[in-house]
Amino acid sequence: MAVVETGLDWDYVIVGSGAGGGVLAARLAEEGMRVFLLEAGGDPQSAERMPDDCAVPAFHAFACENPALAWDFHVRHYSDEAQQARDPKYRPGQGVLYPRAAALGGCTVHNAMIFMPPHDADWNEIARMTGDLSWRAEYMRRYAQRIENCGHRPVWRILHHLGLDPTGHGWKGWLRTEKSMPLSVVHDDGLMRLVLGTARSFTRKLPTPLLSAWRWLRNGLGDPNSRRRGGGSFEGICYTPLSTDGHRRSAVRERLLDVARRFPHNLHIELDALATRVLFDARGAASGVEYLKGARLYRAHPVPSDRPGTRREVHAQREVILCGGAFNTPQLLMLSGIGPARELRAHGIDVQVDLPGVGRNLQDRYEVALTHRMSRPWEVLEGARWKRGDALWKQWKRAGEGMYGSNGAAVGVVSRSSAAATPEPDLFCMALLARFEGYFPGFSKLISGHDDHLSWAVLKGRTRNRAGSVRLRSADPLDTPLVDFAHFEEGSPGSEDDLRAMVEAIRALRGLTEPLIESGWIAQELQPGPQVKSDEALAQFVRDTAWGHHASCTCPIGPKAQGGVLDSTLQVHGTSRLRVVDASAFPRIPGFFIAAAIFMLAEKAADMVLATARGMPTSAGHTQPGGL
């Protein structure tokens, strides 16, 4: 195939337009750098169910299965076939569906939009491990303020302009944040019973319920992102802040389009461009990226193309930065000769850098669902047909009101299990007005077909397992990699703590729902079902059904001798002019929801990249967030 070169006038070539690459590209372009941004997907706005699947917050499950956006990875949770087969989501010969998005904005075009920065301890641990004090939480929190334009604390927005603001929110950033439930849904009697009943049941279980209720009021009426008086992390009843603007999805795609409009000569977005390898110059420095131009080339697409694509090259004068995510970034590094030497040679790939940590350390959160059938449909879903033109869509389209302006999360509970290995809370549970039991082909139909269901999603953060892996299936860049999460007993020591925490959460949630069952508002527990009672049976339910959707940590920051792939400035060990800025860079999975952490990582990366370009030091204590 002929090679088409794009010229040599780009400062940076960035692979991936999601939470890492899109944020980084936009910032660098604003700062006067010339950026060539590669995105393997397109920007589909006229395909079936588009643009509504992306724009309507309540349609995020349908966006995950929309072939205009979807990359369907199929992963394993266990190498033991008998245990793997117990998962109803498993498909023999394929695996368990793990939806990703290939589109402008990456997975921010189909995610649940939750914006919750990670715990301070997550950043402080990176600072401790690397000795780079610029990673400490007091510095990283300022990146969250740079990002956020808070729209859910209106009184404090006013007081902020008067110099009175202890909340820690940002008010002028590029990412608008709002409450997950518009005020227009509070008329639903059943919904209010759920929220108030949860709050009542939860506070009764605390040792000092009145004091706890006062603290809840004092600390922001359930705002999980408000800075706590005296420090520490939020615990208790909360709402889930979303990255929406007028209750319409608004995130990285909108950020990129805005910057491209304002700085057309600084940012070039190359769509339908699948990166196949990093190019190196005669000195071994990263000099560019080879890619294939064409739509639906990667075999993760539900209907991959049989066309080969056109081979092209793009070159960078300064750096190449990989932002493809926890699956694709390690795959691209290995295809480029950077990774475990023995595995690379087995696939006939010349070794550029023997880096054993590439593709190892794969982590995720465990998630399970308790699903219930209500005694009657939710009033706020009356008339919902879950598509353009229905009564709820018209309400949303007119004023951003109603349930379609929400991601479905009615209320959240943040708590700490007895098995928590640190002082930070490790459980996030949220009530969803839908039936959701994980990812499998057609999972979104459970949502559109059940307007009388309630799901309590249990998310186990701060998981102990670091044993997952991403390995090459072949040397063909169109192939997806082999992904194995090595759940529970197959993973790292500590699986019994994760299991115990999940069982505790299920029991606690049953305590919250028991009054609603007794009163008749909940007609039936569907999953795991009332017959599943003992700790052993509940633990097996968790093993059999748990899933995740925050894959991370496969190119971690850390010393090479300890499996690290990146230094504290996100540069790949053993290379020059090559960095990684995405979820794969974290040494341990941060917080509860990963998007905010990646946004913050990307903003810090922009400062480090710009400092290098300007000849400034980037080590501990020298580079501080600017422009705040």
LINURLIN-V532918 format. One record per backbone hydrogen bond with DSSP energy under -0.5 kcal/mol. CO is the residue of the C=O (numbers start at 0). NH is the residue of the N-H. E is the energy in kcal/mol with one decimal. If there is no record, write none. Layout:
((CO,NH,E) (CO,NH,E))
This chain:
((1,3,-0.5) (2,4,-0.6) (3,312,-2.4) (6,314,-1.0) (9,316,-3.1) (10,317,-2.2) (10,318,-1.5) (11,13,-0.5) (11,35,-2.7) (12,320,-2.7) (13,15,-0.6) (13,37,-3.1) (14,322,-2.4) (17,21,-1.9) (17,22,-0.8) (19,23,-2.3) (20,24,-2.8) (21,25,-2.2) (22,26,-2.0) (23,27,-2.5) (24,28,-2.3) (25,29,-2.1) (26,30,-1.5) (27,32,-2.3) (28,31,-1.7) (32,34,-0.6) (33,10,-1.6) (33,11,-2.0) (34,36,-0.6) (34,267,-2.7) (35,13,-2.5) (35,37,-0.6) (36,269,-3.3) (37,15,-3.1) (38,272,-2.2) (40,271,-3.0) (41,103,-2.3) (46,49,-2.2) (48,52,-2.5) (50,53,-1.0) (50,54,-2.5) (51,55,-2.8) (54,56,-0.7) (54,248,-2.2) (55,58,-2.0) (56,59,-1.4) (58,61,-0.7) (58,62,-2.0) (59,63,-1.6) (60,64,-0.8) (62,65,-1.0) (64,66,-0.6) (65,68,-2.5) (65,69,-2.3) (68,101,-3.6) (70,72,-0.9) (70,99,-2.5) (72,97,-3.0) (74,95,-3.0) (75,484,-2.8) (76,486,-3.3) (78,80,-0.6) (79,83,-2.6) (80,84,-2.4) (81,85,-0.5) (82,85,-1.1) (83,86,-1.5) (85,87,-0.6) (86,89,-1.8) (88,96,-0.5) (89,91,-0.5) (90,93,-2.5) (90,94,-2.1) (94,90,-1.9) (95,74,-2.6) (97,72,-1.6) (99,70,-2.6) (100,102,-0.6) (101,41,-0.7) (102,105,-3.0) (104,107,-1.7) (105,108,-1.8) (106,109,-1.2) (106,110,-1.3) (112,242,-2.5) (113,115,-0.7) (118,121,-1.2) (118,122,-0.9) (119,122,-0.5) (119,123,-2.5) (120,124,-1.9) (121,125,-1.0) (122,126,-2.1) (123,127,-2.4) (124,128,-2.6) (125,129,-2.4) (126,130,-2.1) (130,132,-0.8) (131,134,-1.7) (132,135,-1.9) (135,138,-1.3) (135,139,-2.3) (136,140,-2.8) (138,141,-0.9) (138,142,-0.6) (139,142,-1.2) (139,143,-1.2) (140,144,-1.6) (141,145,-1.8) (142,146,-1.9) (143,147,-2.2) (146,174,-2.8) (147,171,-0.6) (147,172,-2.3) (148,176,-1.7) (152,156,-1.7) (153,157,-1.5) (154,158,-2.3) (155,159,-2.5) (156,160,-1.1) (157,161,-0.5) (158,161,-1.0) (158,163,-2.8) (159,162,-1.8) (162,164,-0.6) (166,226,-3.3) (169,149,-2.8) (173,175,-0.6) (174,148,-2.8) (176,150,-2.2) (177,241,-3.4) (179,181,-0.6) (181,184,-1.8) (182,185,-1.6) (184,187,-1.6) (186,188,-0.6) (187,191,-2.4) (188,192,-2.3) (189,193,-2.0) (190,194,-2.5) (191,195,-2.9) (192,196,-2.3) (193,197,-2.2) (194,198,-2.2) (195,199,-2.7) (196,200,-2.7) (197,201,-2.6) (198,202,-2.4) (199,203,-1.8) (200,204,-0.9) (201,204,-0.7) (202,205,-1.0) (205,208,-0.6) (207,211,-2.8) (208,212,-2.5) (209,213,-2.2) (210,214,-2.5) (211,215,-2.1) (212,216,-2.2) (213,217,-3.1) (214,218,-2.4) (215,220,-1.4) (215,221,-0.8) (216,219,-1.3) (221,223,-0.9) (221,238,-2.0) (222,225,-1.3) (227,230,-1.8) (231,227,-0.5) (235,413,-2.6) (237,411,-3.1) (238,223,-0.6) (238,240,-0.7) (240,114,-2.8) (241,177,-2.3) (241,243,-1.6) (242,249,-1.7) (246,56,-0.5) (247,244,-2.8) (250,254,-1.8) (251,255,-2.9) (252,256,-2.4) (253,257,-2.0) (254,258,-2.3) (255,259,-2.8) (256,260,-1.7) (257,261,-2.1) (258,262,-3.0) (262,265,-1.6) (262,266,-1.4) (265,34,-3.8) (265,267,-0.5) (266,268,-0.5) (267,36,-3.2) (267,269,-0.7) (268,270,-0.8) (269,38,-2.5) (271,293,-2.9) (272,274,-0.7) (273,291,-2.6) (276,289,-2.8) (278,286,-3.0) (278,287,-1.2) (280,283,-2.0) (284,280,-2.7) (286,315,-2.6) (287,278,-2.9) (288,313,-2.1) (289,275,-3.0) (289,276,-1.4) (290,292,-0.5) (290,311,-3.1) (291,273,-2.5) (291,293,-0.6) (292,309,-2.2) (293,296,-0.5) (295,304,-3.6) (297,300,-1.9) (299,71,-3.4) (300,303,-0.8) (308,310,-0.5) (309,292,-3.0) (310,3,-1.5) (311,290,-2.7) (312,5,-1.7) (313,288,-2.6) (314,9,-0.6) (318,12,-1.8) (319,578,-2.0) (320,14,-2.4) (321,580,-2.4) (323,327,-0.5) (324,328,-2.3) (326,330,-1.2) (327,331,-2.6) (328,332,-2.4) (329,333,-2.4) (330,334,-2.5) (331,335,-1.2) (332,337,-2.8) (333,336,-1.6) (336,338,-0.6) (336,351,-2.8) (336,352,-2.2) (338,354,-2.2) (339,343,-2.3) (340,344,-2.7) (341,345,-1.7) (342,346,-0.9) (343,346,-1.0) (343,348,-2.6) (344,347,-1.8) (349,351,-0.6) (352,338,-2.1) (352,354,-1.0) (354,357,-1.8) (356,359,-1.9) (358,469,-2.9) (361,467,-1.3) (362,551,-1.8) (365,459,-3.2) (366,546,-2.1) (367,457,-3.1) (368,370,-0.6) (369,455,-3.2) (370,525,-2.5) (370,526,-1.6) (371,373,-0.5) (371,453,-2.1) (372,522,-2.0) (372,523,-1.7) (377,380,-1.3) (378,381,-1.8) (379,402,-0.5) (380,383,-2.3) (382,384,-0.5) (382,390,-0.7) (386,389,-1.6) (389,393,-2.3) (390,394,-1.7) (391,395,-2.4) (392,396,-3.2) (393,397,-2.1) (394,398,-1.8) (394,400,-1.2) (395,399,-3.1) (401,404,-1.7) (402,405,-1.8) (403,57,-1.7) (407,409,-0.7) (407,432,-2.0) (410,430,-2.6) (411,237,-2.7) (412,428,-2.6) (413,235,-2.4) (414,425,-0.9) (414,426,-2.3) (416,419,-1.3) (425,460,-2.6) (426,414,-2.2) (427,458,-2.7) (428,412,-2.8) (429,431,-0.6) (429,456,-2.7) (430,409,-3.3) (430,410,-0.7) (431,433,-1.9) (431,454,-2.6) (433,435,-0.7) (437,436,-0.5) (439,442,-2.2) (441,444,-1.6) (442,445,-1.4) (442,446,-0.6) (443,446,-0.7) (443,447,-1.9) (444,448,-1.6) (446,449,-1.0) (449,452,-0.5) (450,377,-2.4) (451,373,-3.6) (453,371,-2.6) (454,431,-3.5) (454,456,-0.8) (455,369,-2.5) (455,457,-0.5) (456,429,-2.0) (456,458,-0.6) (457,367,-1.7) (457,459,-0.5) (458,427,-2.5) (458,460,-0.8) (459,365,-1.1) (467,361,-1.6) (468,483,-2.3) (470,481,-3.2) (474,476,-0.6) (475,478,-1.6) (477,298,-2.6) (480,482,-0.6) (481,470,-2.5) (482,75,-2.3) (483,468,-2.6) (486,489,-2.1) (487,490,-2.7) (491,494,-0.7) (493,496,-0.8) (493,497,-1.6) (494,498,-2.5) (495,499,-2.2) (496,500,-2.2) (497,501,-2.0) (498,502,-2.3) (499,503,-2.4) (500,504,-2.2) (501,505,-2.2) (502,506,-2.3) (503,507,-2.5) (504,508,-2.6) (505,509,-2.2) (506,510,-1.6) (507,511,-1.4) (508,512,-2.3) (509,513,-1.6) (510,514,-0.5) (512,516,-2.0) (513,517,-2.8) (514,518,-2.0) (515,520,-1.2) (515,521,-2.1) (516,519,-0.8) (520,374,-2.5) (520,522,-0.6) (523,372,-2.6) (523,525,-0.7) (524,529,-0.5) (526,370,-1.5) (528,531,-2.0) (530,532,-1.0) (533,537,-2.6) (534,538,-2.5) (535,539,-2.0) (536,540,-2.0) (537,541,-2.1) (538,542,-2.5) (539,543,-2.5) (540,544,-1.6) (541,545,-2.2) (546,366,-1.6) (551,362,-2.4) (552,555,-0.6) (553,358,-2.4) (555,564,-3.4) (555,565,-2.1) (558,561,-1.3) (558,563,-2.8) (559,562,-1.9) (564,572,-2.6) (565,557,-2.6) (566,569,-2.1) (569,579,-2.0) (570,566,-2.2) (571,574,-1.7) (575,285,-2.4) (576,319,-2.4) (577,571,-2.5) (578,321,-2.9) (581,584,-1.9) (582,552,-2.2) (582,585,-1.0) (583,554,-2.6) (584,556,-2.2) (590,461,-0.5) (592,596,-0.5) (593,597,-2.0) (594,598,-2.5) (595,599,-2.4) (596,600,-2.4) (597,601,-2.7) (598,602,-2.2) (599,603,-2.3) (600,604,-2.7) (601,605,-2.2) (602,606,-1.6) (603,607,-2.2) (604,608,-3.1) (605,609,-2.6) (606,610,-2.2) (607,611,-2.1) (608,612,-2.3) (609,613,-1.8) (610,615,-3.5) (611,614,-1.4) (618,621,-2.0) (618,622,-0.9) (621,623,-0.6))
